[in-house]
């Protein structure tokens, strides 16, 4: 199966943007690729020829090129390096990334957010939650680890709990909103420490 790299995904997105019900003309793809990605004409021709060779682009009955929607292909996620089916990638600014990387990039929780802290405090008070009540199992485990150690770096927490840096950041932000942990700089390192310390 054909695996497209980042530049080939850019050209594929350009083709999808200029294709009409009759097909597409390569000059339109060249314009779109030059304006959108700074790709020169020769590279566009080279990539479109490669896509034609692999059957992803074909000449239709009108004499125009068109994208063959039935042809299977994969995309290499530039973030995690995972190979994903061509119909499952997410177009993020012309980059074909996997759903996991897309969600991770867009589900960031602000660490120091006064509105979130106030909202979380009100919610916990209304429900009678104290300490670790109302937290997920993972959040409780992270908090207990920080409490036991007296502090830990986000990197150490990521490694210990098998989380990505973004997942760790989100969990720590939620603990911060509950006023269970806070940041403290120790030397050159940033540590998460119990809120009351």
Contact map, one row per residue, 1 for C-alpha under 8 A:
11100000000000000000000000000000000000000000000000000000000000000000000111000000000000000000000000000000000000000000000000000000000000000000000000000000000000000000000000000000000000000000000000000
11110000000000000000000000000000000000000000000000000100000000000000000111000000000000000000000000000000000000000000000000000000000000000000000000000000000000000000000000000000000000000000000000000
11111000000000000000000000000000000000000000000000000000000000000000000011110000001000000000000000000000000000000000000000000000000000000000000000000000000000000000000000000000000000000000000000000
01111111100000000000000000000000000000000000000000000000000000000000000011110000000000000000000000000000000000000000000000000000000000000000000000000000000000000000000000000000000000000000000000000
00111111100000000000000000000000000000000000000000000000000000000000000000110000000000000000000000000000000000000000000000000000000000000000000000000000000000000000000000000000000000000000000000000
00011111110000000000000000000000000000000000000000000000000000000000000000010100000000000000001100000000000000000000000000000000000000000000000000000000000000000000000000000000000000000000000000000
00011111111000000000000000000000000000000000000000000000000000000000000000000000000000000000000000000000000000000000000000000000000000000000000000000000000000000000000000000000000000000000000000000
00011111111100000000000000000000000000000000001000000000000000000000000000000000000000000000000000000000000000000000000000000000000000000000000000000000000000000000000000000000000000000000000000000
00011111111110000000000000000000000000000000000000000000000000000000000000100000000000000000011100000000000000000000000000000000000000000000000000000000000000000000000000000000000000000000000000000
00000111111111000000000000000000100010000000000000000000000000000000000000000000000000000000011000000000000000000000000000000000000000000000000000000000000000000000000000000000000000000000000000000
00000011111111100000000000001000100000000001001100000000000000000000000000000000000000000000000000000000000000000000000000000000000000000000000000000000000000000000000000000000000000000000000000000
00000001111111110000000000000000000000000000000000000000000000000000000000000000000000000000000000000000000000000000000000000000000000000000000000000000000000000000000000000000000000000000000000000
00000000111111111000000000000000000000000000000000000000000000000000000000000000000000000000010000000000000000000000000000000000000000000000000000000000000000000000000000000000000000000000000000000
00000000011111111100000000001001100000000000000000000000000000000000000000000000000000000000000000000000000000000000000000000000000000000000000000000000000000000000000000000000000000000000000000000
00000000001111111110000100001000000000000000000000000000000000000010000000000000000000000000000000000000000000000000000000000000000000000000000000000000000000000000000000000000000000000000000000000
00000000000111111110000000000000000000000000000000000000000000000010000000000000000000000000000000000000000000000000000000000000000000000000000000000000000000000000000000000000000000000000000000000
00000000000011111110000000000000000000000000000000000000000000000000000000000000000000000000000000000000000000000000000000000000000000000000000000000000000000000000000000000000000000000000000000000
00000000000001111111000100011000000000000000000000000000000000000000000000000000000000000000000000000000000000000000000000000000000000000000000000000000000000000000000000000000000000000000000000000
00000000000000111111111110000000000000000000000000000000000000000110000000000000000000000000000000000000000000000000000000000000000000000000000000000000000000000000000000000000000000000000000000000
00000000000000000111111100000000000000000000000000000000000000000000000000000000000000000000000000000000000000000000000000000000000000000000000000000000000000000000000000000000000000000000000000000
00000000000000000011111000000000000000000000000000000000000000000000000000000000000000000000000000000000000000000000000000000000000000000000000000000000000000000000000000000000000000000000000000000
00000000000000000011111100000000000000000000000000000000000001010100000000000000000000000000000000000000000000000000000000000000000000000000000000000000000000000000000000000000000000000000000000000
00000000000000000011111110000000000000000000000000000000000100011110000000000000000000000000000000000000000000000000000000000000000000000000000000000000000000000000000000000000000000000000000000000
00000000000000100111011111011000000000000000000000000000000000011100000000000000000000000000000000000000000000000000000000000000000000000000000000000000000000000000000000000000000000000000000000000
00000000000000000010001111111000000000000000000000000000000000011000000000000000000000000000000000000000000000000000000000000000000000000000000000000000000000000000000000000000000000000000000000000
00000000000000000000000111111100000000000000100000000000000000001000000000000000000000000000000000000000000000000000000000000000000000000000000000000000000000000000000000000000000000000000000000000
00000000000000000000000011111110000000000000000000000000000000000000000000000000000000000000000000000000000000000000000000000000000000000000000000000000000000000000000000000000000000000000000000000
00000000000000000100000111111111000000000000000000000000000000000000000000000000000000000000000000000000000000000000000000000000000000000000000000000000000000000000000000000000000000000000000000000
00000000001001100100000111111111100000000001000000000000000000000000000000000000000000000000000000000000000000000000000000000000000000000000000000000000000000000000000000000000000000000000000000000
00000000000000000000000001111111110000111001000000000000000000000000000000000000000000000000000000000000000000000000000000000000000000000000000000000000000000000000000000000000000000000000000000000
00000000000000000000000000111111111000000000000000000000000000000000000000000000000000000000000000000000000000000000000000000000000000000000000000000000000000000000000000000000000000000000000000000
00000000000001000000000000011111111110000000000000000000000000000000000000000000000000000000000000000000000000000000000000000000000000000000000000000000000000000000000000000000000000000000000000000
00000000011001000000000000001111111111110001000000000000000000000000000000000000000000000000000000000000000000000000000000000000000000000000000000000000000000000000000000000000000000000000000000000
00000000000000000000000000000111111111111000000000000000000000000000000000000000000000000000000000000000000000000000000000000000000000000000000000000000000000000000000000000000000000000000000000000
00000000000000000000000000000011111111000000000000000000000000000000000000000000000000000000000000000000000000000000000000000000000000000000000000000000000000000000000000000000000000000000000000000
00000000000000000000000000000001111111000000000000000000000000000000000000000000000000000000000000000000000000000000000000000000000000000000000000000000000000000000000000000000000000000000000000000
00000000010000000000000000000001111111100000000000000000000000000000000000000000000000000000000000000000000000000000000000000000000000000000000000000000000000000000000000000000000000000000000000000
00000000000000000000000000000000111111110000000000000000000000000000000000000000000000000000000000000000000000000000000000000000000000000000000000000000000000000000000000000000000000000000000000000
00000000000000000000000000000100110011111011000000000000000000000000000000000000000000000000000000000000000000000000000000000000000000000000000000000000000000000000000000000000000000000000000000000
00000000000000000000000000000100110001111111000000000000000000000000000000000000000000000000000000000000000000000000000000000000000000000000000000000000000000000000000000000000000000000000000000000
00000000000000000000000000000100010000111111100000000000000000000000000000000000000000000000000000000000000000000000000000000000000000000000000000000000000000000000000000000000000000000000000000000
00000000000000000000000000000000000000011111110000000000000000000000000000000000000000000000000000000000000000000000000000000000000000000000000000000000000000000000000000000000000000000000000000000
00000000000000000000000000000000000000111111111000000000000000000000000000000000000000000000000000000000000000000000000000000000000000000000000000000000000000000000000000000000000000000000000000000
00000000001000000000000000001100100000111111111100000000000000000000000000000000000000000000000000000000000000000000000000000000000000000000000000000000000000000000000000000000000000000000000000000
00000000000000000000000001000000000000001111111110000000000000000000000000000000000000000000000000000000000000000000000000000000000000000000000000000000000000000000000000000000000000000000000000000
00000000000000000000000000000000000000000111111111000000000000000000000000000000000000000000000000000000000000000000000000000000000000000000000000000000000000000000000000000000000000000000000000000
00000001001000000000000000000000000000000011111111100000000000000000000000000000000000000000000000000000000000000000000000000000000000000000000000000000000000000000000000000000000000000000000000000
00000000001000000000000000000000000000000001111111110000100000000000000000000000000000000000000000000000000000000000000000000000000000000000000000000000000000000000000000000000000000000000000000000
00000000000000000000000000000000000000000000111111111000000000000000000000000000000000000000000000000000000000000000000000000000000000000000000000000000000000000000000000000000000000000000000000000
00000000000000000000000000000000000000000000011111111100000000000000000000000000000000000000000000000000000000000000000000000000000000000000000000000000000000000000000000000000000000000000000000000
00000000000000000000000000000000000000000000001111111111100000000000000000000000000000000000000000000000000000000000000000000000000000000000000000000000000000000000000000000000000000000000000000000
00000000000000000000000000000000000000000000000111111111110000000000000000000000000000000000000000000000000000000000000000000000000000000000000000000000000000000000000000000000000000000000000000000
00000000000000000000000000000000000000000000000011111111100000000000000000000000000000000000000000000000000000000000000000000000000000000000000000000000000000000000000000000000000000000000000000000
01000000000000000000000000000000000000000000000001111111100000000000000000000000000000000000000000000000000000000000000000000000000000000000000000000000000000000000000000000000000000000000000000000
00000000000000000000000000000000000000000000000000111111110000000001001000000000000000000000000000000000000000000000000000000000000000000000000000000000000000000000000000000000000000000000000000000
00000000000000000000000000000000000000000000000000111111110000000011101100000000000000000000000000000000000000000000000000000000000000000000000000000000000000000000000000000000000000000000000000000
00000000000000000000000000000000000000000000000100111111111000001111000000000000000000000000000000000000000000000000000000000000000000000000000000000000000000000000000000000000000000000000000000000
00000000000000000000000000000000000000000000000000010011111100001111000000000000000000000000000000000000000000000000000000000000000000000000000000000000000000000000000000000000000000000000000000000
00000000000000000000000000000000000000000000000000000000111111111100000000000000000000000000000000000000000000000000000000000000000000000000000000000000000000000000000000000000000000000000000000000
00000000000000000000001000000000000000000000000000000000011111111100000000000000000000000000000000000000000000000000000000000000000000000000000000000000000000000000000000000000000000000000000000000
00000000000000000000000000000000000000000000000000000000001111110000000000000000000000000000000000000000000000000000000000000000000000000000000000000000000000000000000000000000000000000000000000000
00000000000000000000010000000000000000000000000000000000001111110000000000000000000000000000000000000000000000000000000000000000000000000000000000000000000000000000000000000000000000000000000000000
00000000000000000000000000000000000000000000000000000000001111111000000000000000000000000000000000000000000000000000000000000000000000000000000000000000000000000000000000000000000000000000000000000
00000000000000000000011110000000000000000000000000000000001111111100000000000000000000000000000000000000000000000000000000000000000000000000000000000000000000000000000000000000000000000000000000000
00000000000000000000001111000000000000000000000000000000111100111110000000000000000000000000000000000000000000000000000000000000000000000000000000000000000000000000000000000000000000000000000000000
00000000000000000010011100000000000000000000000000000000111100011111000000000000000000000000000000000000000000000000000000000000000000000000000000000000000000000000000000000000000000000000000000000
00000000000000110010001000000000000000000000000000000001110000001111100000000000000000000000000000000000000000000000000000000000000000000000000000000000000000000000000000000000000000000000000000000
00000000000000000000000000000000000000000000000000000011110000000111111000000000000000000000000000000000000000000000000000000000000000000000000000000000000000000000000000000000000000000000000000000
00000000000000000000000000000000000000000000000000000001000000000011111100000000000000000000000000000000000000000000000000000000000000000000000000000000000000000000000000000000000000000000000000000
00000000000000000000000000000000000000000000000000000000000000000001111100000000000000000000000000000000000000000000000000000000000000000000000000000000000000000000000000000000000000000000000000000
00000000000000000000000000000000000000000000000000000011000000000001111110000000000000000000000000000000000000000000000000000000000000000000000000000000000000000000000000000000000000000000000000000
11000000000000000000000000000000000000000000000000000001000000000000111111000000000011000000000000000000000000000000000000000000000000000000000000000000000000000000000000000000000000000000000000000
11110000000000000000000000000000000000000000000000000000000000000000001111100000000011000000000000000000000000000000000000000000000000000000000000000000000000000000000000000000000000000000000000000
11110000000000000000000000000000000000000000000000000000000000000000000111110000001111000000000000000000000000000000000000000000000000000000000000000000000000000000000000000000000000000000000000000
00111000100000000000000000000000000000000000000000000000000000000000000011111000001111001000000110000000000000000000000000000000000000000000000000000000000000000000000000000000000000000000000000000
00111100000000000000000000000000000000000000000000000000000000000000000001111100111100000000000110000000000000000000000000000000000000000000000000000000000000000000000000000000000000000000000000000
00000000000000000000000000000000000000000000000000000000000000000000000000111111111100000000000111000000000000000000000000000000000000000000000000000000000000000000000000000000000000000000000000000
00000100000000000000000000000000000000000000000000000000000000000000000000011111110000000000001110000000000000000000000000000000000000000000000000000000000000000000000000000000000000000000000000000
00000000000000000000000000000000000000000000000000000000000000000000000000001111100000000000000010001000000000000000000000000000000000000000000000000000000000000000000000000000000000000000000000000
00000000000000000000000000000000000000000000000000000000000000000000000000001111110000000000000000001000000000000000000000000000000000000000000000000000000000000000000000000000000000000000000000000
00000000000000000000000000000000000000000000000000000000000000000000000000011111111000000000000000000000000000000000000000000000000000000000000000000000000000000000000000000000000000000000000000000
00000000000000000000000000000000000000000000000000000000000000000000000000011101111100000000000001000000000000000000000000000000000000000000000000000000000000000000000000000000000000000000000000000
00100000000000000000000000000000000000000000000000000000000000000000000001111000111110000000000000000000000000000000000000000000000000000000000000000000000000000000000000000000000000000000000000000
00000000000000000000000000000000000000000000000000000000000000000000000001111000011111011000000001000000000000000000000000000000000000000000000000000000000000000000000000000000000000000000000000000
00000000000000000000000000000000000000000000000000000000000000000000000111100000001111111000000000000000000000000000000000000000000000000000000000000000000000000000000000000000000000000000000000000
00000000000000000000000000000000000000000000000000000000000000000000000111100000000111111000000000000000000000000000000000000000000000000000000000000000000000000000000000000000000000000000000000000
00000000000000000000000000000000000000000000000000000000000000000000000000000000000011111000000000000000000000000000000000000000000000000000000000000000000000000000000000000000000000000000000000000
00000000000000000000000000000000000000000000000000000000000000000000000000000000000111111100000001100000000000000000000000000000000000000000000000000000000000000000000000000000000000000000000000000
00000000000000000000000000000000000000000000000000000000000000000000000000100000000111111110000111100000000000000000000000000000000000000000000000000000000000000000000000000000000000000000000000000
00000000000000000000000000000000000000000000000000000000000000000000000000000000000000011111001111100100000000000000000000000000000000000000000000000000000000000000000000000000000000000000000000000
00000000000000000000000000000000000000000000000000000000000000000000000000000000000000001111111110000000000000000000000000000000000000000000000000000000000000000000000000000000000000000000000000000
00000000000000000000000000000000000000000000000000000000000000000000000000000000000000000111111110000100000000000000000000000000000000000000000000000000000000000000000000000000000000000000000000000
00000000000000000000000000000000000000000000000000000000000000000000000000000000000000000011111000000000000000000000000000000000000000000000000000000000000000000000000000000000000000000000000000000
00000000110010000000000000000000000000000000000000000000000000000000000000000000000000000011111100000000000000000000000000000000000000000000000000000000000000000000000000000000000000000000000000000
00000100110000000000000000000000000000000000000000000000000000000000000000000100000000000111111110000000000000000000000000000000000000000000000000000000000000000000000000000000000000000000000000000
00000100100000000000000000000000000000000000000000000000000000000000000000111100000000001111011111000000000000000000000000000000000000000000000000000000000000000000000000000000000000000000000000000
00000000000000000000000000000000000000000000000000000000000000000000000000111110000000001111001111101100000000000000000000000000000000000000000000000000000000000000000000000000000000000000000000000
00000000000000000000000000000000000000000000000000000000000000000000000000001000010100011100000111111100000000000000000000000000000000000000000000000000000000000000000000000000000000000000000000000
00000000000000000000000000000000000000000000000000000000000000000000000000000000000000011100000011111110000000000000000000000000000000000000000000000000000000000000000000000000000000000000000000000
00000000000000000000000000000000000000000000000000000000000000000000000000000000000000000000000001111111000000000000000000000000000000000000000000000000000000000000000000000000000000000000000000000
00000000000000000000000000000000000000000000000000000000000000000000000000000011000000000000000011111111100000000000000000000000000000000000000000000000000000000000000000000000000000000000000000000
00000000000000000000000000000000000000000000000000000000000000000000000000000000000000000101000011111111110000000000000000000000000000000000000000000000000000000000000000000000000000000000000000000
00000000000000000000000000000000000000000000000000000000000000000000000000000000000000000000000000111111111000000000000000000000000000000000000000000000000000000000000000000000000000000000000000000
00000000000000000000000000000000000000000000000000000000000000000000000000000000000000000000000000011111111100000000000000000000000000000000000000000000000000000000011000000000000000000000000000000
00000000000000000000000000000000000000000000000000000000000000000000000000000000000000000000000000001111111100000000000000000000000000000000000000000000000000000000010000000000000000000000000000000
00000000000000000000000000000000000000000000000000000000000000000000000000000000000000000000000000000111111100000000000000000000000000000000000000000000000000000000000000000000000000000000000000000
00000000000000000000000000000000000000000000000000000000000000000000000000000000000000000000000000000011111110000000000000000000000000000000000000000000000000000000000000000000000000000000000000000
00000000000000000000000000000000000000000000000000000000000000000000000000000000000000000000000000000001111111000000000000000000000000000000000000000000000000000000010011000000000000000000000000000
00000000000000000000000000000000000000000000000000000000000000000000000000000000000000000000000000000000001111100000000000000000000000000000000000000000000000000000000011001100000000000000000000000
00000000000000000000000000000000000000000000000000000000000000000000000000000000000000000000000000000000000111111000000000000000000000000000000000000000000000000000000001001000000000000000000000000
00000000000000000000000000000000000000000000000000000000000000000000000000000000000000000000000000000000000011111000000000000000000000000000000000000000000000000000000011011101100000000000000000000
00000000000000000000000000000000000000000000000000000000000000000000000000000000000000000000000000000000000001111100000000000000000000000000000000000000000000000000000000001001100000000000000000000
00000000000000000000000000000000000000000000000000000000000000000000000000000000000000000000000000000000000001111111100000000000000000000000000000000000000000000000000000000000100000000000000000000
00000000000000000000000000000000000000000000000000000000000000000000000000000000000000000000000000000000000000011111110000000000000000000000000000000000000000000000000000000000000000000000000000000
00000000000000000000000000000000000000000000000000000000000000000000000000000000000000000000000000000000000000001111111000000000000000000000000000000000000000000000000000000000000000000000000000000
00000000000000000000000000000000000000000000000000000000000000000000000000000000000000000000000000000000000000001111111100000000000000000000000000000000000000000000000000000000100000000000000000000
00000000000000000000000000000000000000000000000000000000000000000000000000000000000000000000000000000000000000001111111110000000000000000000000000000000000000000000000000000001111000000000000000000
00000000000000000000000000000000000000000000000000000000000000000000000000000000000000000000000000000000000000000111111111000000000000000000000000000000000000000000000000000000100000000000000000000
00000000000000000000000000000000000000000000000000000000000000000000000000000000000000000000000000000000000000000011111111100000000000000000000000000000000000000000000000000000000000000000000000000
00000000000000000000000000000000000000000000000000000000000000000000000000000000000000000000000000000000000000000001111111110000000000000000000000000000000000000000000000000000110000000000000000000
00000000000000000000000000000000000000000000000000000000000000000000000000000000000000000000000000000000000000000000111111111000000000000000000000000000000000000000000000000000110000000000000000000
00000000000000000000000000000000000000000000000000000000000000000000000000000000000000000000000000000000000000000000011111111100000000000000000000000000000000000000000000000000000000000000000000000
00000000000000000000000000000000000000000000000000000000000000000000000000000000000000000000000000000000000000000000001111111110000000000000000000000000000000000000000000000000000000000000000000000
00000000000000000000000000000000000000000000000000000000000000000000000000000000000000000000000000000000000000000000000111111111110001000000000000000000000000000000000000000000000000000000000000000
00000000000000000000000000000000000000000000000000000000000000000000000000000000000000000000000000000000000000000000000011111111110000000000000000000000000000000000000000000000000000000000000000000
00000000000000000000000000000000000000000000000000000000000000000000000000000000000000000000000000000000000000000000000001111111100000000000000000000000000000000000000000000000000000000000000000000
00000000000000000000000000000000000000000000000000000000000000000000000000000000000000000000000000000000000000000000000000111111100000000000000000000000000000000000000000000000000000000000000000000
00000000000000000000000000000000000000000000000000000000000000000000000000000000000000000000000000000000000000000000000000011111110000000000000000000000000000000000000000000000000000000000000000000
00000000000000000000000000000000000000000000000000000000000000000000000000000000000000000000000000000000000000000000000000011111111111000000000000000000000000000000000000000000000000000000000000000
00000000000000000000000000000000000000000000000000000000000000000000000000000000000000000000000000000000000000000000000000011001111110000000000000000000000000000000000000000000000000000000000000000
00000000000000000000000000000000000000000000000000000000000000000000000000000000000000000000000000000000000000000000000000000000111110000000000000000000000000000000000000000000000100000000000000000
00000000000000000000000000000000000000000000000000000000000000000000000000000000000000000000000000000000000000000000000000000000111111100001000000000000000000000000000000000000000000000000000000000
00000000000000000000000000000000000000000000000000000000000000000000000000000000000000000000000000000000000000000000000000000000111111100000000000000000000000000000000000000000000000000000000000000
00000000000000000000000000000000000000000000000000000000000000000000000000000000000000000000000000000000000000000000000000010000100111110000000000000000000000000000000000000000000000000000000000000
00000000000000000000000000000000000000000000000000000000000000000000000000000000000000000000000000000000000000000000000000000000000111111011000000000000000000000000000000000000000000000000000000000
00000000000000000000000000000000000000000000000000000000000000000000000000000000000000000000000000000000000000000000000000000000000001111111000000000000000000000000000000000000000000000000000000000
00000000000000000000000000000000000000000000000000000000000000000000000000000000000000000000000000000000000000000000000000000000000000111111100000000000000000000000000000000000000000000000000000000
00000000000000000000000000000000000000000000000000000000000000000000000000000000000000000000000000000000000000000000000000000000000000011111110000000000000000000000000000000000000000000000000000000
00000000000000000000000000000000000000000000000000000000000000000000000000000000000000000000000000000000000000000000000000000000000000111111111000000000000000000000000000100010000000000000000000000
00000000000000000000000000000000000000000000000000000000000000000000000000000000000000000000000000000000000000000000000000000000000100111111111100000000000000000000000000000000000000000000000000000
00000000000000000000000000000000000000000000000000000000000000000000000000000000000000000000000000000000000000000000000000000000000000001111111110000000000000000000000000000000000000000000000000000
00000000000000000000000000000000000000000000000000000000000000000000000000000000000000000000000000000000000000000000000000000000000000000111111111000000000010000000000000000000000000000000000000000
00000000000000000000000000000000000000000000000000000000000000000000000000000000000000000000000000000000000000000000000000000000000000000011111111100000000000000000000000000010000110000000000001000
00000000000000000000000000000000000000000000000000000000000000000000000000000000000000000000000000000000000000000000000000000000000000000001111111110000000000000000000000000000000000000000000000000
00000000000000000000000000000000000000000000000000000000000000000000000000000000000000000000000000000000000000000000000000000000000000000000111111111000000000000000000000000000000000000000000000000
00000000000000000000000000000000000000000000000000000000000000000000000000000000000000000000000000000000000000000000000000000000000000000000011111111111000000000000000000000000000000000000000111000
00000000000000000000000000000000000000000000000000000000000000000000000000000000000000000000000000000000000000000000000000000000000000000000001111111110000000000000000000000000000000000000000011000
00000000000000000000000000000000000000000000000000000000000000000000000000000000000000000000000000000000000000000000000000000000000000000000000111111110000000000000000000000000000000000000000000000
00000000000000000000000000000000000000000000000000000000000000000000000000000000000000000000000000000000000000000000000000000000000000000000000011111111000000000000000000000000000000000000000000000
00000000000000000000000000000000000000000000000000000000000000000000000000000000000000000000000000000000000000000000000000000000000000000000000001111111000000000000000000000000000000000000000011000
00000000000000000000000000000000000000000000000000000000000000000000000000000000000000000000000000000000000000000000000000000000000000000000000001111111100000000000000000000000000000000000001111000
00000000000000000000000000000000000000000000000000000000000000000000000000000000000000000000000000000000000000000000000000000000000000000000000001001111110110000000000000000000000000000000001110000
00000000000000000000000000000000000000000000000000000000000000000000000000000000000000000000000000000000000000000000000000000000000000000000000000000011111110000000000000000000000000000000111100000
00000000000000000000000000000000000000000000000000000000000000000000000000000000000000000000000000000000000000000000000000000000000000000000000000000001111111000000100110000000000000000000011100000
00000000000000000000000000000000000000000000000000000000000000000000000000000000000000000000000000000000000000000000000000000000000000000000000000000000111111100000100000000000000000000000000000000
00000000000000000000000000000000000000000000000000000000000000000000000000000000000000000000000000000000000000000000000000000000000000000000000000000001111111110000000000000000000000000000000000000
00000000000000000000000000000000000000000000000000000000000000000000000000000000000000000000000000000000000000000000000000000000000000000000010000000001111111111010000100000000000000000000000000000
00000000000000000000000000000000000000000000000000000000000000000000000000000000000000000000000000000000000000000000000000000000000000000000000000000000011111111111100100000000000000000000000000000
00000000000000000000000000000000000000000000000000000000000000000000000000000000000000000000000000000000000000000000000000000000000000000000000000000000001111111110000000000000000000000000000000000
00000000000000000000000000000000000000000000000000000000000000000000000000000000000000000000000000000000000000000000000000000000000000000000000000000000000111111110000000000000000000000000000000000
00000000000000000000000000000000000000000000000000000000000000000000000000000000000000000000000000000000000000000000000000000000000000000000000000000000000011111110000000000000000000000000000000000
00000000000000000000000000000000000000000000000000000000000000000000000000000000000000000000000000000000000000000000000000000000000000000000000000000000000001111111000000000000000000000000000000000
00000000000000000000000000000000000000000000000000000000000000000000000000000000000000000000000000000000000000000000000000000000000000000000000000000000000011111111111100000000000000000000000000000
00000000000000000000000000000000000000000000000000000000000000000000000000000000000000000000000000000000000000000000000000000000000000000000000000000000000001000111111100000000000000000000000000000
00000000000000000000000000000000000000000000000000000000000000000000000000000000000000000000000000000000000000000000000000000000000000000000000000000000011001000011111110000000000000000000000000000
00000000000000000000000000000000000000000000000000000000000000000000000000000000000000000000000000000001100100000000000000000000000000000000000000000000000000000011111111000000000000000000000000000
00000000000000000000000000000000000000000000000000000000000000000000000000000000000000000000000000000001000000000000000000000000000000000000000000000000000000000011111111100000000000000000000000000
00000000000000000000000000000000000000000000000000000000000000000000000000000000000000000000000000000000000000000000000000000000000000000000000000000000010011000011111111110000000000000000000000000
00000000000000000000000000000000000000000000000000000000000000000000000000000000000000000000000000000000000110100000000000000000000000000000000000000000010000000000111111111000000000000000000000000
00000000000000000000000000000000000000000000000000000000000000000000000000000000000000000000000000000000000111100000000000000000000000000000000000000000000000000000011111111100000000000000000000000
00000000000000000000000000000000000000000000000000000000000000000000000000000000000000000000000000000000000000000000000000000000000000000010000000000000000000000000001111111110000000000000000000000
00000000000000000000000000000000000000000000000000000000000000000000000000000000000000000000000000000000000000100000000000000000000000000000000000000000000000000000000111111111000010000000000000000
00000000000000000000000000000000000000000000000000000000000000000000000000000000000000000000000000000000000011110000000000000000000000000000000000000000000000000000000011111111100000000000000000000
00000000000000000000000000000000000000000000000000000000000000000000000000000000000000000000000000000000000010100000000000000000000000000000000000000000000000000000000001111111110000000000000000000
00000000000000000000000000000000000000000000000000000000000000000000000000000000000000000000000000000000000000000000000000000000000000000010001000000000000000000000000000111111111110000000000000000
00000000000000000000000000000000000000000000000000000000000000000000000000000000000000000000000000000000000000110000100000000000000000000000000000000000000000000000000000011111111111000000000000100
00000000000000000000000000000000000000000000000000000000000000000000000000000000000000000000000000000000000000111001110110000000000000000000000000000000000000000000000000001111111100000000000000000
00000000000000000000000000000000000000000000000000000000000000000000000000000000000000000000000000000000000000000000100110000000000000000000000000000000000000000000000000000111111110000000000000000
00000000000000000000000000000000000000000000000000000000000000000000000000000000000000000000000000000000000000000000100000000000000000000000000000000000000000000000000000000011111111000000000000100
00000000000000000000000000000000000000000000000000000000000000000000000000000000000000000000000000000000000000000000000000000000001000000000001000000000000000000000000000000011111111000000000001110
00000000000000000000000000000000000000000000000000000000000000000000000000000000000000000000000000000000000000000000000000000000000000000000001000000000000000000000000000010011011111100000000111110
00000000000000000000000000000000000000000000000000000000000000000000000000000000000000000000000000000000000000000000000000000000000000000000000000000000000000000000000000000001001111110000000111100
00000000000000000000000000000000000000000000000000000000000000000000000000000000000000000000000000000000000000000000000000000000000000000000000000000000000000000000000000000000000011111000011110000
00000000000000000000000000000000000000000000000000000000000000000000000000000000000000000000000000000000000000000000000000000000000000000000000000000000000000000000000000000000000001111100011110000
00000000000000000000000000000000000000000000000000000000000000000000000000000000000000000000000000000000000000000000000000000000000000000000000000000000000000000000000000000000000000111111111000000
00000000000000000000000000000000000000000000000000000000000000000000000000000000000000000000000000000000000000000000000000000000000000000000000000000000000000000000000000000000000000011111111000000
00000000000000000000000000000000000000000000000000000000000000000000000000000000000000000000000000000000000000000000000000000000000000000000000000000000000000000000000000000000000000001111100000000
00000000000000000000000000000000000000000000000000000000000000000000000000000000000000000000000000000000000000000000000000000000000000000000000000000000000000000000000000000000000000001111110000000
00000000000000000000000000000000000000000000000000000000000000000000000000000000000000000000000000000000000000000000000000000000000000000000000000000000100000000000000000000000000000001111111000000
00000000000000000000000000000000000000000000000000000000000000000000000000000000000000000000000000000000000000000000000000000000000000000000000000000000110000000000000000000000000000111101111100000
00000000000000000000000000000000000000000000000000000000000000000000000000000000000000000000000000000000000000000000000000000000000000000000000000000011110000000000000000000000000000111100111110000
00000000000000000000000000000000000000000000000000000000000000000000000000000000000000000000000000000000000000000000000000000000000000000000000001000011110000000000000000000000000011110000011111000
00000000000000000000000000000000000000000000000000000000000000000000000000000000000000000000000000000000000000000000000000000000000000000000000001100111000000000000000000000000000011110000001111101
00000000000000000000000000000000000000000000000000000000000000000000000000000000000000000000000000000000000000000000000000000000000000000000001001100110000000000000000000000000000111000000000111111
00000000000000000000000000000000000000000000000000000000000000000000000000000000000000000000000000000000000000000000000000000000000000000000000000000000000000000000000000000001001111000000000011111
00000000000000000000000000000000000000000000000000000000000000000000000000000000000000000000000000000000000000000000000000000000000000000000000000000000000000000000000000000000000110000000000001111
00000000000000000000000000000000000000000000000000000000000000000000000000000000000000000000000000000000000000000000000000000000000000000000000000000000000000000000000000000000000000000000000011111
